[in-house]
Amino acid sequence: MDMSGMDMSKASLGSYAMTREASGTSWQPEAAPMTGIMEMAPLVGESDWMVMLEGRASFILDSQSGPRGASMAYESGMGMAMATRQLSQSDTLGLRVMLSLDPFIGRRGYPLLLDTGETADGTTPLVDRQHPHDLLMELAATYSHGFSKDDSIFLYAGDPGEPALGPTAYMHRLSGQDDPATPIAHHWLDSTHVTFGVATLGWIHDGWKLEASRFTGREPDQHRFNFDPMRFDSTSLRLTYNPDANWSLQLSQGFLKSPEQLTPNQNENRVTASATWYRQFDFGALAATLAFGNKRLSDGVNESAGLVEGELKPDDTWTLFARAETIGSDELVPGAGVRIADEITIGVIHDWLLADHLKAGLGGLYSFEFAPASAAAPYGGGPHGAMAFLRLLAS
């Protein structure tokens, strides 16, 4: 990794370590490890850009039990590139792109008990399955101006991008990024992480960040290889506080206009709160997140979800992860109103170093499902899910 000439104290949005920045404009604990393949490159003329590349790909065997489960083999992964250039002592320009392998899974995504959200075909909802992400997950630019060592303002624009709503997206979160299964609380916390049309204005003072976004409330449709229409009809506010290098706290609120394609006349008010913690110990690196989300829909439905997750990395070869979630959803049992469902997941991964910046890993997870009872659509006795996977990491 060539760090020559690089100002490691200068992130893209302010004068702090770049390890504080996560997905979109979200923050994570600054003590987070540096990841990515970094180089200084003259991308335009003689101008020096700091370029960071990162990627992962997984082959997954997925088995979800019972009459509402299924088994499937599929591939998943993403690649990210970021380029940052200091225009002056006070001004910084950033460019980002992120691509996903998910569209090649197929429109119906993969089996995942208790998961809900979006649609596979534009006419029926996906239940007990996780939808695939779009091929293009982020195409964004940032510009920041520093007034002093502790104060800066920034502008973020993306199509697609991530508005200032919720915690760091789950696939980038320190406490859950190695779990290949999407959290079932995803649509209460960070479902807006792929939004077609986002503009965010923010102010940073030391460990505080206040930001506001105008964005498209509609979630991506079932066509995963195109650009969806930009509407800029929704608004969010987020306050983030990093009291020290080990913590990142956020509180956010958003109004989403017509987020669901199948219920276009229904709007949503969402509130989220989360705390993420990271620290290195003699026995390894430990990350944890506690998060809560609430959705109040314009038809009167009120749904909440909670999540606690963690990862322990004793060394560079082993990862242990766990996640516990609870959701209240009116989609799991048709016509029964909001029902509570819970899930507990545990997993382990062993990685081998293949070359500089390249690892191969073998892992597995097991999920215990506590599903609502339904005579019309039963989950069966002791529903559970399991995944075995082989992955490649470039960072």
C-alpha positions in Angstrom: 0.0 0.0 0.0 1.6 3.2 -1.2 0.8 6.0 1.3 3.5 8.5 0.1 2.2 12.1 0.0 -1.1 11.1 1.5 -2.7 13.2 4.3 -4.2 10.5 6.4 -5.9 13.0 8.7 -8.0 14.4 5.8 -11.2 12.6 5.0 -13.5 13.6 2.2 -16.0 15.5 4.3 -13.8 17.1 7.0 -10.5 17.3 8.8 -10.5 13.9 10.6 -9.2 10.5 9.9 -10.8 8.9 6.9 -11.5 5.8 8.9 -14.5 7.7 10.4 -16.3 7.7 7.1 -18.6 4.8 6.1 -21.4 4.4 3.5 -22.9 7.5 2.0 -22.2 10.3 4.4 -22.6 8.1 7.5 -20.0 7.8 10.2 -18.5 4.9 12.1 -16.0 4.8 15.0 -12.8 6.5 14.0 -10.8 3.6 15.6 -12.0 1.4 12.7 -9.2 -0.3 10.8 -8.0 1.1 7.4 -9.3 -1.1 4.6 -9.0 -0.9 0.8 -6.2 -0.9 -1.8 -4.9 2.7 -1.8 -2.7 4.4 -4.3 -1.8 7.9 -5.4 -2.7 8.3 -9.1 -2.6 11.2 -11.6 -6.1 10.6 -12.9 -6.4 14.0 -14.5 -3.3 15.6 -15.9 -0.7 16.0 -13.2 -3.2 16.2 -10.4 -2.7 13.7 -7.6 -5.8 11.7 -6.6 -6.0 9.3 -3.7 -7.7 6.2 -5.1 -9.1 3.4 -2.9 -10.5 0.1 -4.3 -12.3 -2.7 -2.4 -14.4 -5.7 -3.4 -15.8 -9.0 -2.3 -17.5 -11.9 -4.0 -19.3 -14.9 -2.4 -20.7 -18.2 -3.5 -23.5 -19.1 -1.1 -25.5 -22.3 -0.4 -28.7 -21.1 1.3 -31.3 -23.4 3.0 -34.4 -22.0 4.8 -36.6 -24.6 6.4 -40.4 -25.3 6.4 -43.2 -24.8 4.0 -42.3 -21.1 3.5 -38.6 -21.8 3.1 -36.5 -22.9 0.1 -32.9 -23.8 -0.9 -30.8 -22.0 -3.4 -27.2 -21.6 -4.6 -26.2 -18.1 -5.7 -23.4 -15.6 -6.0 -23.3 -12.2 -4.3 -20.8 -9.4 -4.1 -19.8 -5.8 -4.7 -17.0 -3.7 -5.9 -16.2 -0.1 -4.8 -13.9 2.6 -6.0 -13.4 6.1 -4.4 -11.2 8.9 -5.7 -10.4 11.9 -3.5 -8.4 15.1 -4.4 -7.6 18.1 -2.2 -8.3 21.1 -4.4 -6.8 23.4 -1.9 -5.9 23.5 1.8 -9.6 23.9 2.5 -11.5 22.2 -0.3 -11.8 18.5 -1.1 -13.5 16.7 -4.0 -14.6 13.1 -3.9 -16.0 10.6 -6.4 -17.5 7.2 -5.6 -18.9 4.3 -7.5 -20.2 0.9 -6.2 -21.4 -2.0 -8.3 -23.2 -5.2 -7.1 -23.4 -8.8 -8.4 -26.9 -9.2 -7.0 -28.9 -8.7 -10.2 -27.4 -12.0 -11.5 -29.2 -13.8 -8.6 -32.5 -13.2 -10.4 -35.4 -10.9 -9.7 -36.8 -13.0 -6.8 -33.5 -12.7 -4.8 -32.7 -15.4 -2.3 -34.7 -17.3 0.4 -34.6 -15.6 3.8 -37.3 -16.4 6.4 -39.1 -13.4 8.0 -37.7 -11.0 5.4 -40.0 -8.6 3.6 -39.7 -5.6 1.2 -40.0 -4.5 -2.4 -41.3 -6.7 -5.2 -39.9 -9.3 -7.7 -42.2 -8.6 -10.6 -44.0 -5.3 -9.9 -47.3 -7.0 -8.9 -46.6 -9.2 -5.9 -44.6 -8.5 -2.7 -41.5 -10.4 -1.7 -42.0 -12.2 1.6 -39.5 -14.6 3.1 -37.0 -13.6 0.4 -34.4 -10.9 0.2 -34.6 -8.8 -3.0 -31.4 -8.3 -5.1 -29.8 -4.9 -5.2 -29.3 -2.9 -8.4 -26.2 -3.4 -10.5 -25.3 0.3 -9.7 -25.5 0.9 -6.0 -23.8 4.2 -5.8 -22.6 6.9 -8.3 -21.9 10.0 -6.2 -19.7 13.0 -5.7 -18.8 15.0 -2.6 -17.4 18.5 -2.1 -16.3 19.9 1.3 -15.0 23.2 2.5 -13.2 23.5 5.8 -13.4 26.8 7.7 -11.1 25.7 10.5 -9.6 22.5 12.0 -12.9 21.5 13.5 -15.5 23.0 11.2 -16.5 22.2 7.6 -19.6 22.0 5.3 -20.1 19.5 2.6 -22.4 18.6 -0.3 -23.1 15.0 -1.4 -25.0 14.2 -4.6 -25.7 10.7 -6.0 -27.8 8.8 -8.6 -28.0 6.4 -7.0 -26.8 7.5 -3.6 -27.6 7.2 0.2 -29.5 9.9 2.0 -28.9 10.9 5.6 -31.2 8.4 7.2 -30.4 5.5 9.5 -27.1 3.9 10.5 -24.3 2.9 8.2 -25.7 0.4 5.6 -25.4 -3.2 6.9 -22.9 -4.4 4.3 -20.5 -1.7 5.4 -21.2 -1.8 9.1 -18.2 -2.9 11.2 -20.4 -5.1 13.3 -22.2 -6.9 10.5 -20.3 -6.6 7.2 -19.1 -10.2 7.2 -22.6 -11.7 7.7 -23.8 -12.6 4.2 -27.5 -12.6 5.2 -29.4 -9.3 5.1 -30.8 -8.3 8.5 -34.6 -8.7 8.6 -34.7 -5.2 10.2 -33.1 -3.7 7.1 -36.3 -2.0 5.9 -36.8 -0.2 9.2 -33.2 1.0 9.5 -31.2 1.5 6.3 -33.3 0.4 3.3 -32.6 3.8 1.6 -28.9 3.0 1.0 -29.7 2.6 -2.7 -31.8 5.7 -3.7 -32.1 7.1 -7.2 -31.6 10.8 -6.6 -30.0 12.1 -3.5 -28.7 15.6 -2.5 -27.3 16.1 1.1 -26.0 19.2 2.7 -24.1 18.9 6.0 -22.2 20.7 8.7 -19.4 19.2 10.8 -18.0 20.6 14.1 -15.4 18.3 15.7 -17.3 15.2 16.7 -20.7 16.4 15.6 -22.4 16.2 12.2 -25.8 17.6 11.2 -27.1 16.9 7.7 -30.3 17.2 5.7 -31.2 15.3 2.5 -33.7 15.7 -0.3 -34.2 12.4 -2.1 -36.5 10.0 -4.0 -38.8 8.2 -1.6 -39.6 5.3 -3.9 -37.5 2.2 -3.5 -35.8 0.8 -6.6 -38.1 -1.2 -8.8 -37.7 -4.8 -10.1 -35.5 -3.7 -13.0 -32.0 -4.0 -11.6 -29.9 -2.8 -14.6 -31.3 0.7 -15.2 -31.7 4.1 -13.6 -35.0 4.7 -11.9 -36.7 8.2 -12.2 -35.4 10.9 -9.8 -38.2 12.5 -7.9 -36.6 14.4 -4.9 -39.9 14.2 -3.1 -38.7 13.1 0.4 -36.7 14.7 3.2 -34.5 13.5 6.1 -32.4 14.9 8.9 -29.6 13.1 10.8 -27.6 14.1 13.8 -24.4 12.1 14.4 -22.0 12.3 17.4 -18.7 10.6 17.8 -17.8 11.3 21.4 -14.4 9.5 21.0 -12.6 7.2 18.6 -14.5 4.1 19.8 -18.2 5.3 19.4 -20.5 6.6 16.8 -24.1 7.6 17.7 -26.8 8.7 15.3 -30.4 9.9 15.4 -32.4 10.4 12.2 -35.9 11.2 11.0 -37.3 11.0 7.5 -40.5 11.5 5.5 -40.6 9.0 2.5 -43.2 9.7 -0.1 -44.7 6.6 -1.7 -41.8 4.3 -0.9 -43.5 1.1 -2.0 -44.3 0.4 -5.6 -47.3 -1.8 -4.7 -48.9 0.8 -2.4 -48.2 4.1 -4.2 -50.6 6.2 -2.2 -49.0 5.3 1.2 -46.3 7.5 2.7 -44.0 6.7 5.6 -42.5 8.6 8.5 -39.4 6.9 9.8 -37.3 7.4 12.9 -34.0 5.6 13.6 -31.4 5.6 16.4 -28.2 3.6 16.6 -24.9 3.3 18.5 -21.9 1.6 17.0 -18.8 0.7 19.0 -15.4 -0.6 18.0 -12.2 -1.4 20.1 -9.0 -3.5 19.8 -8.3 -5.8 22.7 -5.5 -8.3 23.4 -7.9 -11.1 22.4 -8.9 -9.4 19.1 -11.0 -6.6 17.6 -14.6 -6.3 18.7 -17.4 -4.3 17.0 -21.0 -4.0 18.1 -24.1 -2.1 17.0 -27.4 -1.5 18.7 -30.2 0.0 16.5 -33.9 0.8 16.6 -36.3 1.9 13.8 -39.9 2.9 13.7 -42.2 3.3 10.6 -45.5 5.2 10.8 -47.4 4.7 7.6 -50.0 7.1 6.3 -52.7 4.3 6.5 -52.2 4.2 10.3 -49.9 1.1 10.6 -47.1 1.6 13.2 -44.2 -0.9 13.0 -40.9 -1.0 14.9 -37.8 -3.1 14.7 -34.7 -3.6 16.8 -31.2 -5.0 16.2 -28.1 -5.9 18.1 -25.1 -7.4 16.3 -21.5 -7.9 16.8 -18.3 -9.3 15.3 -15.1 -10.5 17.0 -11.9 -10.9 15.0 -9.3 -12.7 17.2 -6.7 -12.3 14.3 -6.5 -11.9 10.6 -7.8 -15.4 9.9 -10.9 -15.8 12.0 -14.2 -13.9 12.3 -17.0 -14.7 14.7 -20.4 -12.9 14.2 -23.8 -12.8 15.8 -27.0 -10.9 15.3 -30.4 -10.7 17.2 -33.4 -8.9 15.7 -37.1 -8.3 16.4 -39.6 -6.8 13.9 -43.2 -5.9 13.9 -44.6 -6.5 10.4 -48.0 -6.6 8.8 -46.7 -8.5 5.7 -45.7 -11.8 7.3 -49.3 -13.0 8.0 -51.7 -11.6 5.4 -54.8 -9.9 7.0 -53.6 -10.4 10.6 -52.2 -6.9 11.2 -48.8 -6.3 12.7 -47.2 -9.4 14.1 -43.9 -9.8 16.0 -41.1 -12.0 14.7 -37.6 -12.6 16.0 -34.4 -14.0 14.7 -31.0 -15.0 16.2 -28.0 -15.7 13.9 -24.5 -17.0 14.8 -21.7 -17.6 12.3 -18.0 -18.1 11.8 -15.5 -17.5 8.9 -11.9 -18.6 8.4 -9.8 -16.7 5.9 -6.6 -17.5 4.1 -4.2 -14.9 2.6 -3.7 -15.7 -1.1 -1.7 -12.6 -2.0 -1.2 -9.0 -1.0 -4.7 -7.5 -0.5 -6.5 -10.8 -1.5 -8.1 -13.3 0.9 -10.2 -16.4 0.5 -12.6 -17.4 3.2 -14.9 -20.4 4.1 -17.8 -19.7 6.5 -21.2 -20.7 7.7 -24.1 -19.4 9.7 -27.2 -20.7 11.4 -30.4 -18.7 12.2 -33.1 -19.5 14.8 -36.4 -18.1 13.7 -39.3 -17.2 16.1 -42.1 -16.7 13.6 -45.7 -15.7 14.1 -48.2 -18.5 14.0 -50.5 -18.7 10.9 -52.9 -21.5 10.0 -53.2 -20.2 6.4 -49.4 -19.8 5.8 -47.5 -21.7 8.6 -43.8 -21.6 9.0 -43.7 -25.1 10.3 -42.1 -26.4 13.5 -38.8 -24.8 14.6 -38.1 -22.7 11.5 -34.5 -22.0 10.9 -32.0 -21.0 8.2 -28.5 -22.0 7.3 -25.8 -20.7 4.9 -22.4 -22.1 3.9 -20.3 -19.8 1.7 -16.9 -19.3 0.0 -15.8 -15.8 -0.4 -13.0 -13.7 -1.9 -12.0 -10.3 -0.4 -9.9 -7.7 -2.1 -8.9 -4.9 0.3 
